[in-house]
Structure formats: structure tokens, C-alpha cells
């Protein structure tokens, strides 16, 4: 800091690096702790052997005097904030419970207070089910209560069945831990649910012709693909590919291929890739690349869509971006409409792109624009002003499911550090 010179320190696979107040040590959270629990190390800033100080925990910050690391753990069965004593770069005692609650992330201020984000009561998502009323040109929305919860910023991945009568979705339950998802089938008409599978971070789609699901599960720097029989729950491994799947999109009409979004950075800068995974050949074919990896392409059997320009430097979620589309079979990209980032979906027949926006009266609305071009049309109301999340449409084109990310609550916690014993 004195002369502004940069010093190379060491390679790391950590997700977060926090220097201690005295500058002697760095707390390192392993990469899996972005939303989930993992290992926390303390390493001398001048180099040396890292010391494991916590496992199955999330790192928050050092306390102002450097005596503790604030961590989040479920060691007692429920998520809670703890203070972990640290002395000379090593754990110096058992964790001290501060309070139970949701702690998604935070920082300790110079005054010693903790400012932290918390998942809103009822979860970080809200879901709605909409019925398109072609006669009146409106949409009837009803809240959709999904079982369990998902980490902040992660979708439940709800997808409609080929008969449009069921949805499949994934969520976590507190009683089975953060690293395990439950795949559930929901009958839309009756609300009845059936648990089909438990496993690490599984997102699924329905096969087009067969009674099974196709699922993806990130495993480190790779993604595992497998199928689940919807009648028996039998699991069959399909293969794996390098890179992390950002979303599993749909299967081909003959169920021989799966279309996915992949985030890839093994050979260069981070980029989002739209890929087709051929099940028989176990081979991934790249259909499109988007630099930066922060703009998920939208696709169905007819069209692919993306925000024009791409790349981290040109993407601003507060500004309108041009949506470009092209046939899934290949061809040139063409501009369709200019929008702020929002929920979008193609109709099953490929004739329309549906999207959320505000109408001339300032009302939250659902619009459609023809993929052949033309002026947008207002279809009906939209259930929320939130633009973070996803919208899906049933194969019969009559139902919509909207899965929205809620903003976290922000809290201030004061006077939580144990008093330092006076010297005798």
C-alpha cells in the first residue's frame, strides 16, 4: 500500500480471501462456499502452510480486533452465526454461538458491527402459475407454493411435462443439508407432489417421448448427466462433460440429444456456451458462444436468443439491451427488440417471444412480439416488478410458470463480540 507495487503471492483455488486486521494472515474460503458450506483456511500473508480452521462452514469476515473469524455453520442442525477464535493463524478454541438465523453474506464495519444479508422469510424465491386466457386476452395468475428452498440467486428450475399437466422442480430441505437437492413432481390440477430423487444440485427436464427425466449435476469443474425414470425413480448415468452447466434447457424430439447452457473457462476467458449433448456419442457440440458468461442464452426447438454485444464490459442490467434471435438449426443473428434484462420465453410453436415489461401506464405487464418482427402486444398483467428469475411455458402454450429471485433483507448486528478479558 505504501508504494503501490504489486507482489505475486501464490496460486489459489479459493473463492474468498480476507486479510486479517494486522495484515499477518489471510482467511481463504474454498470455492464451494459461494452459496454452500466448505473448508476455511488461514494462511500467513508472507507465505507458509495453510491451516484448516473450519469445515462445512461459510466465511463472513474477521472481527475488528482479529481475534475471531465470523463464520456460518449448521453444526447444531440449523444455520447460525459463530465466532471462531484464531490465534497466530490457528484455531484457538471452539466456535462461539452468536445467534441462529439466515446469513447469506456480510462484512464487519470499522465500528465492529456486522452488516449482513439474510434470505427473506419464506425463501429467496416466489413462484406464480399463470393461465393464458385467449378469449379475453388476459392472464390469470396464482401463487405457486413450492416445497423446500433454494440458495440465494439459484432457480428451482421448474419445467412442464409434455402433457402440460405436471411440473418437475428441485429444491433443498433444511433437514437433509445444503448440498442435497430433492427432485419433485407436482400435479398442477391437484397440487399433489411426489419425491423422485435426492442428490447433489440436480436440475431436470422432461424427456420428449419417454417416461423419464434428463438431469444435470455440477461435480467440481465438470457436469454429470443422468436420467431418472418417472415411474420407478431408477437412475441411469448418461455421461459427463467439462465445464459447469448453467441450465439444462430441453431435449430433442427423439430424446437422442439434450440442449444445455455451459459456463466454460478451462482454455481461456470465461464464456457461456449453448451446447447440444448427443447421448449416444457422449459428445458436446457448441452451438453458440457468449463472452463473459453473464448472459444466459434462451432457446427452444425453434429459436435461440441472446443479448447483443455480449461480454462483461458491455452488459449493464440497468440499461436496455438488444435481443437477437436466430434459428436453432443455424443462420444469422437478427435484432428483435430492445429490453432491460427480464424474464423471457419462446412460445412452443416458435411464433412469439413473451417477455415482462412495464406498459405505458406504468403497470407490470406481459407482452409478446412476433419472431418474424413487428410491434409488441400486451397480453395481460405480470405478477411482480422483479426482473430477476425465469419464465417457462407449457407445451400446450396455455400455462406459464414464473420463478422470481427476491432481494435479500439487510440487517445490522451490534455488540456481538465476547468481551476481551482484562490483563491481570
N, C-alpha and C positions, 0 to 999 in steps of 0.2 A: 504493500500500500504506500510505502514511503516514496519509491521511485517509479512505480507503475510498471515495473518489469514483470514479465510472465515467466513462471517456473513450471516446467513439467514435473508432475508428482508421481503418478503411477496409473496403469490401466485399471479399469474397474468395471464390474457388471452391476453396480448399484443403481438404484432408482432415485435415491435422495442422499445428499451429502451436506451435513451441517457441522460447521466449525464450533468448537466449544468457546465460551466467552473469553477464556485466557489464550486462545489460539494454539493450544498444545495438542489438541486431539480433534478428530473428525468422526462423527457418528454417520454410519453408512447403512441405509436400508436396502436390502436386496430388491431386485426388480419386481418380484411378485407382490410387493407390498403396495403397489399403486392403489388397489382397492381391497386387497386381501392381506391376510396375515402372513408374515415371513420372518426371515432372520434379520437381526440388527447387530452390527459390529461397531466397535470403537477402535480406531487406528491412530497411532501417533502421527502428527502432521508432518514431522520430518522423516517419516518412513519407519517401517517396523511391522511386526506381526500383528494382524488384526485380531482382536479379542471378541469372541461371540458373547454378547451380553443378554440377548433375548431371542427367543424363538416363538413362532406363531404369534407375532405382535406387529403393530404398525408404529412407525416413528412419527412423533409430533415435533418436538423441539427440545433443546437444552433449557433448563431453568437459568435465570439470570446470573446466579452465582456459580453455575457449573457443577453443582453437587448432584443433580439428578438429570435423567432423561425422562421427558414426558412421553409415555407410550400408551397405546390402546391394545387391550388384550381381552380374550374371552376365557381366561384361565379359571374363573369361577363359574363358567357356564353362560354368563351374559356379558355383553360388551361393556367395558368400563375403562376409565382413565386411571393410570397408575403412574407413580413416580419411582423410577429405578435408580437407586443410589450408585454413583460412579465415583471412584477414587483412583487417581493415577492411571486412567484409561481402562480400568477393570470394574466389574460389578462388585459392589461393596456391601451387599445385603439384599434382602428380598424386596420385591416391589411393594410400594405403599399405596393402598387403595385411596383414590381421591373421591370418585363418585361413579355411579353407573349411568349409562346413557349412550347416545349416539355421538361419535366423534369422527367425522369424516376427514378432518384435517385442520390444522391451525398453526399459530405462531404465538410465542410468548413475547410480550412487549417489554420495552426498557423499564417499565414500572413494575414488571413481574406479573401482570395479568395475562391470562390466556384468551386470545380471540380464536374461536373455532367454529367450524361449520358442522351442522347437525342435519341428519335426514329428517324431513318433516314427518310429523305424526301421521301414521297410516302409510308410510313408504315414500320412496322418491319418484313414484310414477302415479299417474292417473290414466285410466283407460275408459274409452267410450265405445259403444256399439251403435252404428247408425244404419237406418233403413232408408234406402232411396225410394222416394215416392214419385214415380214418373208422372202420375196423373196430376198432382198438384205442383210438381216441380220443387219439392222441398225435401228435407232430410229430417227424420225423427231420431234424436239422439237419446241414449240412455246410458247411465254409468255402468261400466263393466267391472265387477269386483273379481280380481284375480287372486288366487291363493298365494301366500308367501310374499317375498320381496326380492328386489334386485339391487345390486350395488349402484351407487350414485352414477348416473350417466350411462347405465347399461340397460338395453331394452330387454323386455321379456320375450321378444321375438315371436309374437303371436302370428300364426298362419292359418288360413282357412283350408278345410278339407276339400277335395274335388267335388263333393256333393253340396258344399256350402253350408252343411248342417252342423259342423263341428269346427273347433279351432284346437291347435296344439300350441302350448307355450311352455316356457321354462322359468323357474323361479327358485329361490333359496328359502329354506326354513331355518329359524334360529336353532332348532333342536338337532339339526344334522350338520351344522357348521357352515362357514362361509365358502369353503372350497367345493361344495357339492351342490349341484342343481337337481331339481326334480322336474321331469318332463311329464306334463299332464294333458289329458284330452278333456275338452269341455263340450257338452251338448248345448248348443246355443238356445234351443227352444226350452229345455227343461232346467238348464243350469247345472245338471249333474256332471260330476267330474270323476275321472279315473286316473290314478297314478300309474304311469307306464314304465318309468326308468329313473334311476338315480345314478349320477356320475358327475365328473368334473366339468363344469361350464359347458353344457351341451345346448346347442340351438338346432332346431329341427324344422324340416318342411315335409309336406306330404308328397309321396310318390304320385305320379300322374295316373298310372294304370294298375298299380299293385297295392295290396293292403299293408303298406309299411311306411315308415318314415325314413328320410335321409337326414343324418345329423352330422354336425362338425363339433370338434372339441379341441381348443388350443392346448398343445403339450409342449411347453417351452418355446423354442423357435420354430416348431413345426405344427401342423394341424392334422389331427386324426379324423378320418371319415368312417362312419359306420351306419348301418341300417337297423331299425327296430320294427319287428312285426307287431302291428297294432292289435292283433288278436291274442297272441301269446306272450308278447314282451321279449321274444328271443332277439338277441343282439348278434349281428354279423359284421365283422370288420371289413371295410372296403379298401382301405389303403391310407396313405399319408402323403403330404407334400410340404416342402419348405415354405416358411412364412406363416403368418398368423391370419386366419380368416376373419375379416371384419364383419361378414354377414353371409349366410347361405341364402340364396335368392329363390331358385326354382329348379325343377328337374325338366329334362326334355320330355316330349310327348311319349317316347318309347321307354323312358326310365333308364336309358343307357348312359346318360350324362347328367351332371349336376353343375349348375352355374353358381359361382361364388364371387364375393369380393375378397381379395387378398391384400394384406399390407406386407410389403416386401422391402427388405433393406440389406440383404446379405451380400450383394455385389455392387452397391453404390448407394446414392441418396434414397431416402425413404420415398416410396411411391405406392399409390393404390392401384391394384390391377383387377380388372374384370377378367375372370378365367372360366374356362369350361373344363371340368374334370371328367374324363372318359373312364367309366367304371371298369370296363373290360380290359382296356390297355393300361389302366392306372397311370394316366398321363394328364398333366395340366397344360392347356393351351391358353396363352394370353390373348385376349380379345381387345383390350384397351388398357392404356397406362395413364395415370394421372399423377404428375409430380407432386410431392409434398405429403400425399397420403391423407389429407384432411378433408377431401371432398368425395363422399361416397357416391359412386355412380348408381343410377337407378336403372333397373332393367326388368323386362318381362320377355315373353317368347317373341314379341314383335319388335320392340324398340329398346335401345339403351339411351340414357340421358346423363348429362354431366353439366356442371357449371363451367362456362367457357373460361379460358385463360389458365386455370389450374395453378398449383404451386402455392406455398405458404405466403409468399410476399404479396400475391395479388388477391388473396382471399380475405374478405372482410365481412363477418356475419352481420354487421350493421348496415351494409350497403347492398343495393340491388346488384345481382349478377345475371348474366345472360345464360339461360338454359339452352343447351344444344342437344339435339337428338339425331340418331342415325339408326338405320335398320339393324337388327341383331345379326342378320345374315352378312352384314358388311356394307360399306359405302361411305359417302362423305357425311361429315357432321354439318348440320344446318341449324341456325338460330331459330328458337321457337317463341320464347317470351323472356322478359326481364323481371326478376323477382328477388326479394330478400330471401335468404335461406329459410326454408319452411318445409312442411310435410307435403309430399307429392306422391302420386301413384298413377300408373297407366291403367286404363280400363282393360279387361281381359281381351277384348276384340282389337285393341291397339288403336282405336279411333280417337281416343281422348286422353289428355293428361289432366288429372284432377289435382287441385292444389288449394292450400289455405292462404287467405289474404284478407285484407280489410276492404270493404266496399266504399263507395263514395260517401256514405253516411257515417263511416267510421265503425261499422258493425263487422264483427268477426264472421267471415263467410267462407263457404266452399265454392270454388269456381272450377270451370273446365275450359280447356282450349283444345281445338282440333289439332291433331298431329299433322294434318295437311296444311295448317296455318289458318289464320283468321282472328277474329276478335273473341276475347274471353266471354264466357257466360256465367252468371251467378246461378248456382244450383239451389243453395239454401244456407242456413246458418252453420257455424262451426262452433264446437262446444267450449273452446278455450282460446285465450290470446297467446298462449305459449307456442313457440315455434320449434322448440327442441323436441325431437321424437320422430315417430314414424306413423304412416297411414298405409293400411292394406285393404284390398278389395276382394270380395268373394268371387269365385269362378263364374257364378251366375250374374255377376255385376250388380246385385241388389243390396249387398251389405258392405259396410265399411267398419274397420276397427282402427281406432286411433290410440296410440300409446305415447304419452307425453312425459317428458322429463320435467320435474318440478325443481324450482330453485331451492337451494338449501337454506335452512334457517341459520342465522349468525348469532352467536352468544358471546358474552364476556364473563369470564370466571376469574374472581379475585380472591386473594388471601387463601390460596390452596396449598402453599408450600409449608412443610413442617418447620417449626421454629428451630433455628440453629442453637445448639447448646452453648451456653457461655463458658469460656475457658476458666478452669479452676486454678 
